[in-house]
């Protein structure tokens, strides 16, 4: 299916609202609204509702930057080290500053800002790895790690961001072309990456309904 990833996004959205009582007092309380925003964006994109001058890449730039800010905010709540938090915040502001300059002066607002996207993915990947580093050094492995909601959240993010980062690194120079092979490859990677990410989200929300352990 061309837009198969939408199914996984909608399932994650349903799971988020179904577990709303369980997540309303956790950092995950913002996910139902974020996922609703993402689903509406995806539906609007598939129907070309955001098309201006023959392109909807401008809304992709905005959405990806908003997603970057959202993920960093959530991940900072899961990171424990004040030193890591300080460095991540500095890196976040630097990347956001570059994103604005890139859209205004370099790659442009109406084209896909691949350099900004790569930097955003890179910081999320690093932050997720820091989370797993802290988790490994603090978790009591007499318990099951797969019951931790944050484990599934970060696992999904890691797979998604790595696949997207490698894709944009390898094919960024083709992002503005009309190459049909690139288009097909892009759709395949998007479907697989999103299927993993939003399946992990669904598991995250299910776990939240069953546990109140560390790293919620």
BELZIZI-V67433 format. One record per pair of residues at least 24 apart in sequence whose ideal C-beta (glycine too) atoms are under 10 Angstrom apart, sorted by the first residue. I is the first residue (numbers start at 1). J is the second residue. Records with the same first field share a line. If there is no record, write none. Layout:
I=J ; J
This chain:
1=187 ; 191
2=46 ; 187 ; 191
3=42 ; 43 ; 45 ; 46 ; 187 ; 190 ; 191 ; 194
4=187 ; 190 ; 191 ; 192 ; 194 ; 195
5=42 ; 187 ; 190 ; 191 ; 192 ; 193 ; 194 ; 195 ; 196 ; 197 ; 198
6=38 ; 39 ; 42 ; 43 ; 46 ; 191 ; 194 ; 198
7=191 ; 194 ; 195 ; 198
8=191 ; 194 ; 195 ; 196 ; 197 ; 198 ; 199 ; 200 ; 201 ; 202
9=35 ; 36 ; 38 ; 39 ; 41 ; 42 ; 43 ; 194 ; 195 ; 197 ; 198 ; 201 ; 202
10=35 ; 39 ; 42 ; 43 ; 198
11=198 ; 199 ; 201 ; 202
12=38 ; 39 ; 156 ; 194 ; 197 ; 198 ; 199 ; 200 ; 201 ; 202 ; 203 ; 204 ; 205
13=37 ; 38 ; 39 ; 40 ; 198 ; 201 ; 202 ; 205
14=202 ; 205
15=198 ; 201 ; 202 ; 203 ; 204 ; 205 ; 206 ; 208 ; 209
16=201 ; 202 ; 204 ; 205 ; 208
17=205
18=202 ; 205 ; 206 ; 209
19=149 ; 202 ; 204 ; 205 ; 206 ; 207 ; 208 ; 209 ; 210
20=205 ; 208 ; 209
21=208 ; 209
22=149 ; 205 ; 206 ; 207 ; 208 ; 209 ; 210 ; 211 ; 212 ; 216
23=149 ; 204 ; 205 ; 208 ; 209 ; 216
25=212 ; 216
26=77 ; 149 ; 150 ; 208 ; 212 ; 216
27=73 ; 74 ; 75 ; 76 ; 77 ; 78 ; 149 ; 150 ; 153 ; 216
28=74 ; 77 ; 149 ; 150 ; 153 ; 201 ; 204 ; 205 ; 208 ; 216
30=70 ; 73 ; 74
31=70 ; 74 ; 153 ; 201 ; 204 ; 205 ; 208
32=205
33=70
34=66 ; 67 ; 70 ; 71 ; 74
35=198 ; 201 ; 205
37=63 ; 66 ; 67 ; 70
38=63 ; 66 ; 67 ; 70 ; 194 ; 198
39=198
41=66 ; 67
42=194
52=110
53=110
54=110
55=110 ; 111 ; 112 ; 176
56=110
57=107 ; 108 ; 109 ; 110 ; 111 ; 112 ; 113 ; 175 ; 176
58=103 ; 108 ; 109 ; 110 ; 111 ; 112 ; 113
60=111 ; 112 ; 113 ; 117
61=99 ; 102 ; 103 ; 107 ; 108 ; 109 ; 110 ; 111 ; 112 ; 113 ; 114 ; 116 ; 117
62=103 ; 109
64=99 ; 112 ; 113 ; 116 ; 117 ; 120 ; 121 ; 164
65=95 ; 96 ; 99 ; 100 ; 103 ; 113 ; 116 ; 117 ; 120
67=120 ; 124
68=92 ; 95 ; 96 ; 99 ; 116 ; 117 ; 119 ; 120 ; 121 ; 123 ; 124 ; 161
69=95 ; 96 ; 99 ; 120
71=120 ; 121 ; 123 ; 124 ; 127 ; 128 ; 153 ; 157 ; 160 ; 161
72=96 ; 120 ; 123 ; 124 ; 127
74=127 ; 150 ; 153 ; 154 ; 157
75=123 ; 124 ; 126 ; 127 ; 128 ; 130 ; 131 ; 150 ; 153 ; 154 ; 157
76=127 ; 131
77=150 ; 216
78=127 ; 128 ; 130 ; 131 ; 134 ; 135 ; 149 ; 150 ; 153 ; 154 ; 215 ; 216
79=127 ; 128 ; 130 ; 131 ; 133 ; 134
80=130 ; 131 ; 134 ; 135 ; 137 ; 138 ; 214 ; 215
81=130 ; 133 ; 134
84=126 ; 127 ; 130 ; 131 ; 133 ; 134
85=127 ; 130
87=126 ; 127 ; 130
88=123 ; 124 ; 126 ; 127 ; 130
91=119 ; 122 ; 123 ; 126 ; 127
92=120 ; 123 ; 124 ; 127
94=119 ; 123
95=119 ; 120 ; 122 ; 123
96=120
107=172 ; 175 ; 176
111=175 ; 176
112=168 ; 172 ; 175 ; 176
113=175
114=168 ; 169 ; 171 ; 172 ; 173 ; 174 ; 175 ; 176
115=168 ; 172
117=164 ; 165 ; 168 ; 172 ; 175
118=164 ; 165 ; 168 ; 169 ; 172
119=165
120=161 ; 164 ; 165
121=157 ; 160 ; 161 ; 162 ; 163 ; 164 ; 165 ; 166 ; 167 ; 168 ; 169
122=161 ; 165 ; 169
123=161
124=154 ; 157 ; 158 ; 160 ; 161 ; 162 ; 164 ; 165
125=157 ; 158 ; 160 ; 161 ; 162 ; 164 ; 165
126=161
127=154 ; 157 ; 158 ; 161
128=153 ; 154 ; 155 ; 156 ; 157 ; 158 ; 159 ; 160 ; 161 ; 162
129=154 ; 158
130=154
131=157 ; 158 ; 215
132=158
134=215
135=214 ; 215
138=214 ; 215
139=213 ; 214 ; 215
140=213 ; 214
143=211 ; 213 ; 214
144=211 ; 213
145=213 ; 215
146=203 ; 207
147=207 ; 210 ; 211 ; 213
148=204 ; 207 ; 208 ; 211 ; 213 ; 214 ; 215 ; 216
149=200 ; 201 ; 203 ; 204 ; 205 ; 206 ; 207 ; 208 ; 209 ; 210 ; 211 ; 212 ; 213 ; 215 ; 216
150=204 ; 207 ; 208 ; 213 ; 214 ; 215 ; 216
151=200 ; 203 ; 204 ; 207 ; 215
152=199 ; 200 ; 201 ; 202 ; 203 ; 204 ; 205 ; 206 ; 207 ; 208
153=197 ; 200 ; 201 ; 203 ; 204 ; 205 ; 207 ; 208 ; 215
154=200 ; 204 ; 215
155=196 ; 197 ; 200 ; 203 ; 204
156=193 ; 194 ; 195 ; 196 ; 197 ; 198 ; 199 ; 200 ; 201 ; 202 ; 203 ; 204
157=196 ; 197 ; 200 ; 201
158=196 ; 197 ; 200
159=192 ; 193 ; 195 ; 196 ; 197 ; 199 ; 200
160=192 ; 193 ; 194 ; 195 ; 196 ; 197 ; 198 ; 200
161=193 ; 197
162=193
163=189 ; 190 ; 192 ; 193 ; 194 ; 196 ; 197
164=189 ; 190 ; 193 ; 194 ; 197
167=193
